[in-house]
Amino acid sequence: GYLSKTILAQFFSGLDNRAIQGLRLQRLPEFGLLASWKKSHVSSFLDLLLDRSILLLTELRAGKVTVSVSPSGLELLNGIGVWPEDIVHQCARYQSQSATATADSQACLLYTSD
């Protein structure tokens, strides 16, 4: 299957629906990582990652677009380089607005901090 931005947002939000189950994404440890965030914040954060070319959209065929991590995004996830300041601030802002922040949902801050 393909991984659309919508499915990725549902994955990080912890929404266990047919699309997530069909790809068995609920089994991954990152499932629900941002469940304490508002759904709109998860989607906006993914948009920011796409805008900054941390994530990429690739059209597989007409109407089927998949999300992947860019080479520069992989470097950042592996601790190489510095996260763009706007991403760090947005992550911190959404985390601070989370009513039920958990240790797991702090991962965004861990990934983007030095």
N, C-alpha and C positions, 0 to 999 in steps of 0.2 A: 504494500500500500504506500501511499504518499503521505507526507506530513505537512498539512496546511498550517497556516498561521492560526486558524480557528482551533484546530486540533491541538496545536502546541499550547495555546492559551488555556484550553480545557485541561490539558495534561498538568500544567503548572498550577492550575486552580484546584486540581483534585476532583474534577468532575468525572465520575465513573459511568460513562455512557457506552452505547454500542460501538461507536467509532474508536473510543479508547480501548475497549475490551477486544475489538477485532484486531487491533495492532498489539495487544497485550502490554500496553504501555503502563497499566496500573501496577505491573510487577516491578517496574524500575524504581530504584530508591529515590529518585527525584520527583516522583509522582506526588502532586499536592504540595510541592515545595513552597509555593506562594499562595497557599489556600487562605491565609489570613488577610490577603490583599483583596480589595474590591476587584471584581472581574474586569471592570473598565481600566483599572490601573495595570493589570497584567497585560491586557491588550495594548495599552499605550506604551508600556515598557518594551514590549516586543517591537512595536512600530519604531521606537527610538533606536533599538538595536539594529533594525533593518536600515533606518536612515543613516546610521553611522557605519554601515557595512560590516558590522560584527556578525550579523546574520544575512543570508542571501536568499532571494526568491528565484527559483528556477522553474520555467514552464516545461513540464514533461510532455504535454500535448495540449491541444486546445481545451482550456478550462480546467486543467489540472496543474496546479502550481505546488511546489514543495519548498520547504524551508530547510536550509542547511547552515552550518557554521562556516564562515569564511576562513581562509588561511590566517588572516590577522586576528580573527576571533579565537581561533585555536591557540594562537600564541598567547593571547591575553588569558585564556582559561588555564593555560599551563604556566602562568606566572611570568611570562616574558612580555616586557613592555608595561606601559602605564595606561590604565583605563581612561577614556575621555572623561573630563570633569563633569560634563552634563549628565552622563550615564550614572556616575557615582552619586551626584546630587539627587537625581530622580529616584534612584534606588533608595537612598536614605529618606527622602521625602515620603515615598509610598510606605516604607517600613514604619515611619513614625506615625502615619495616619492609620495604621493597622490596629484595630481594636483588640485583637486577640493574638498579638505577635508571639510566636513560639521560637524556641532555639533553632528549629529547622528552617523557619522562614527568615532567619538572619543570614541564610546562605548568600543571598544577593549581596549583602554587605561584605561578606567574607570573600566572595569572588572578586569584588571590585576594589577591595582595600589593598594597601601595599603590604 
